[in-house]
Amino acid sequence: MKKFLGVLLTAGMILVLTPCVSAQDRAGQEEDWLVFHTENLTQAEKVWLLSHTDPAAININGVWEAKGWGKFVLNQPQDSREVTGKGGGYEITGIVSGKNLFLLMATKHGWAGGQVWYSAMLTLEGDDSLNGYYARTGFKGYLTDQTSGKPMQLKNLVRTAAAPALPPPQDAICVMPLIDARQDARPPLNLESLRPAVVQALEKHGYRTDTICSNGMQGSTPQTGSMRWILTVRVDNLLVTGAVLTGSIFDTQTGKEVWRHTAMPGYGGRYGNALAFNLTGTVSVDQLITSSFGALFSTLNNWEQNGK
């Protein structure tokens, strides 16, 4: 069974085909996520995490504290079972299964960089307490029941709203043609020529782009039927201080916008001259808009940074 989702863009109406995700596909996505977030994760460690398969019944996104460990910052995106974070001097990789949280804690630096030292099994009790057990993997192996480890309790300090899940590194993003949303369309802009620069800026932030979808023929509407992630960039205004640009990433599978940012980089007189006289020599308005893409994507989390 397939469902259709209409995505309304300023450039027009696009009908997006979104296939249902099977349990097998979901398991494959989670394994790809594990490989990316913990390069040195062993097969046994992956098997231990992925053996817990219940849908997530809780979201533990926020700041927690454990006696003897210190603070834990745990990140669990919306509609996701995957957990990443930092705590007790370790890098955290985990899975939520039902009301239970399963964690692996690995060192990041030094002679044992990337080595998993502890596993933990915790259950959310009430709204502010994760209770369970932990074990040293080198001695006890991975916890298989709640009697084989030492007691562990995480008390919540700050609960934060879970952010929508951003595109995982193995997924490609479709870059739509740029949109001219200015009330005054002067001077004319050749926005299609700027799309390769958007692709390049996006890839610098660790994201893949779909070549066929993102390099469509000039003036044509990309074929987005099989694409989950769609990026739009629009030019809202041109001012003497810079271009006002808005970017948005839409998840066609969940029907949610997962990222949006508006940026107005400043160029002062240099930009004002190009705008007022539409210079075609050393600097043009199009070139100045292109140089603004870095600032536009500055708030888009870098997958490489998140995964380390």
Order of alpha helices (4+ residues) and beta strands (2+ residues): beta-beta-alpha-alpha-beta-beta-beta-beta-beta-beta-beta-alpha-beta-beta-beta-alpha-beta-alpha-beta-beta-beta-alpha-alpha-alpha-alpha
